[in-house]
Amino acid sequence: MRNILVVTSGFIAMLLGTGAFAGPREDLLAQYAAAAKTTGFSAARGQTLHNQTFSGGKPNTPSCTTCHGKDARSAGLALTGKAIEPVAVSAAPTRYTDPAKVEKWFKRNCTEVLGRECTPQEKGDWLTFVIGQ
Amino acid sequence: MRTLYRPIAIGLVTLAFSVVVLNRVQAGDGHFFAPVADPVVREECGSCHLAFAPSMLPARSWERMMGELDKHFGDNASIDAVTAEKITRYLVANAGDAGGQRYGSKLLKGVAMGASPQRITELPKWRSEHRKVPDWEWRHKDVRTKANCVACHTAAEQGYYDE
């Protein structure tokens, strides 16, 4: 009986341990990496994507910075006049911890700005950029 | 027996007075619109703009809006069917004409029966309430759009729309 308890608690401790290392953001990055068949994401590429001007989307939102602002650590402003939490994780620590929410906004915002959905490579680069900010 | 009339009369007057006062407090003189209480509705309807109070539009307006989310004032605001269904139920249950009242909120006065207006800012009562706001104020950089209630009504998120 005692042995079983020790083994079980050891197993739980291991599970908790791995859980502490791989948070939801890391899980997301791993998923994007698998989908993009890549081993590396680049914060610099993510930053370029963030600041780039596109013409395929809606004319009033040509860039991520149109609403999110030029400084990733400052709040953005939607066209409706409503403030948007900063995209930088350092300024908004709870961001990107709900995978469904991240996917929802990638889909919506990429369609509005780029006129298409973002690729897993682009999502991974952008996420790496804001996690490092 | 006669001595009983007085306390009863006083009781009735007090009751009537309380009802009048409470009604005014609840209705806030027509400037209170209960904010969205459901966390899912607040999140889904309040990310891009203020989560507008469901009592500001009739149920049929909300039903139409939720059926056209892919063309939501120029944006594709589609969400999954299960969430959409849940939100529609909440909006309809708390709509301005919920419970069979014709004008659950005074804001719906003048809206034709059967009409399903989509813009709160185009309701006749909304227009008359805002008729004195000059054009330059609407164009102010902190206002941007008539849908940005909080720019002027600082307690709009709490449901208060007094000046």
HADDOCK unambig.tbl for C-alpha pairs under 7 A between the chains (distance, minus, plus):
assign (segid A and resid 78 and name CA) (segid B and resid 48 and name CA) 6.56 0.50 0.50
assign (segid A and resid 80 and name CA) (segid B and resid 48 and name CA) 6.88 0.50 0.50
assign (segid A and resid 80 and name CA) (segid B and resid 49 and name CA) 6.06 0.50 0.50
assign (segid A and resid 80 and name CA) (segid B and resid 144 and name CA) 6.81 0.50 0.50
assign (segid A and resid 80 and name CA) (segid B and resid 145 and name CA) 6.24 0.50 0.50
assign (segid A and resid 80 and name CA) (segid B and resid 148 and name CA) 6.30 0.50 0.50
assign (segid A and resid 81 and name CA) (segid B and resid 142 and name CA) 6.81 0.50 0.50
assign (segid A and resid 81 and name CA) (segid B and resid 143 and name CA) 6.39 0.50 0.50
assign (segid A and resid 81 and name CA) (segid B and resid 144 and name CA) 6.07 0.50 0.50
assign (segid A and resid 81 and name CA) (segid B and resid 148 and name CA) 6.02 0.50 0.50
assign (segid A and resid 82 and name CA) (segid B and resid 48 and name CA) 6.48 0.50 0.50
assign (segid A and resid 82 and name CA) (segid B and resid 49 and name CA) 5.80 0.50 0.50
